[in-house]
Amino acid sequence: MVYLREIIEHNKKRLLQFNNIEVAAYLSVTDKKELDTVSFELTPEEEVALNGYKSIAVKEEQVSSIMSKKSVKGISATSNIYKFSGLYLASKDKLLSIFQEKFNSENLKQQYFLAKIEPSFYSLLKHSSSIDGSDSLSIIIKKITGIEEVSESQLNDAINEVVKDEFDIQTQIIIEDLEKTFLEIKYVNKSADEQVRDILNNFSNAVKKINVNRRKGHSEYEIKDEYDVQDILYVILKSVFPNLRDEDPIPKVGGKSTKIDLIMREENILIEVKMIKEKDSNETHFIEELKIDFESYHECQWLKKLFCFVYDPLKKTKDISNFNDLNGVRKKKNQEYNVEIIVVN
């Protein structure tokens, strides 16, 4: 994914150095507000198309005058798809039938672009005979639209083929949409375990915004103990899991009652939070503390997954394997749950 992001950014930078009608079309599809920040170098007819992209009212006769011009050496007002698309947006009612003819006559890449200009054509795109091909762009568009299952190896080969050389505006739009598809799969279709794991692993990177890189004039947040860590995690996790609760006592075991730090009962998940502080010499004390706590958690009959999150900002952990040795299934009588230790600094 990092590789694809780098390719997208590199190619985008190359394309945006030209202030032409192609860039106007690209920005109209991807980031319309940026259209007003660019000083375009266009012909008078392209200026009319630009107004279409910007949703600025255009006199109907202006568009009609451009469209009625006779073709010269086979070049007409519809030949340049970027100019024509802007004209269409400036006068949809008048040009809809021509736009549809253009769509029907073009290849898959052009059809994809036209469907971005006119989203109502997206259903036509999904049923286009061009999408049935086995070429690289067809495979990528199948993945984006979800109309057909694409294997990982097919997709990787298709991506490598498409991005091996510099590509145009239309391909840039397709590749950007492919990346969005990957992100949707990555962040929407995750299990609860995967989402919690990612949040915990990214904790130290996320909190830099508030304890290191605060805005000028705003005091930094101090994270002094596990209660501070727990509060920050509560805010993060609560936005993803609305039913999250914190600090719920469980029945006494051996005369001791243990409080559960963060509870996600509907997901069968508990999160225990520890912080290795300045006064602590190493992880030894926390290892023994966790072993005792594990016995109490057997009282939670619904528990399937216990995350033990250890925040070690001062890097006092001498041997991470001391924590890793605690990972795995814990079983007592008829109840068992899985333990996963996550240590970050």
Secondary structure, 3 states (H helix, E strand, C coil): CHHHHHHHHHHHHHHCCCCCHHHHHHHHHHCHHHHHHCCCCCCHHHHHHHHHHCCCCCCHHHHHHHHCCCCECCECCCCCHHHHHHHHHHCHHHHHHHHHHHHHHCCHHHHHHHHHHCHHHHHHHHCCHHHHCCCHHHHHHHHHHCCCCCCHHHHHHHHHHHHCCCCCHHHHHHHHHHHHHHHHHHHHCCCHHHHHHHHHHCHHHHHHHHHCCCCCCCCCCCCCCHHHHHHHHHHHHHHHCCCCEEEEECCCECCECCEEEEEEHHHCEEEEEEECCCCCCCCHHHHHHHHHHHHHHCCCCCCCEEEEEEECCCCCCCCCHHHHCCCEEEEECCEEEEEEEEEEC
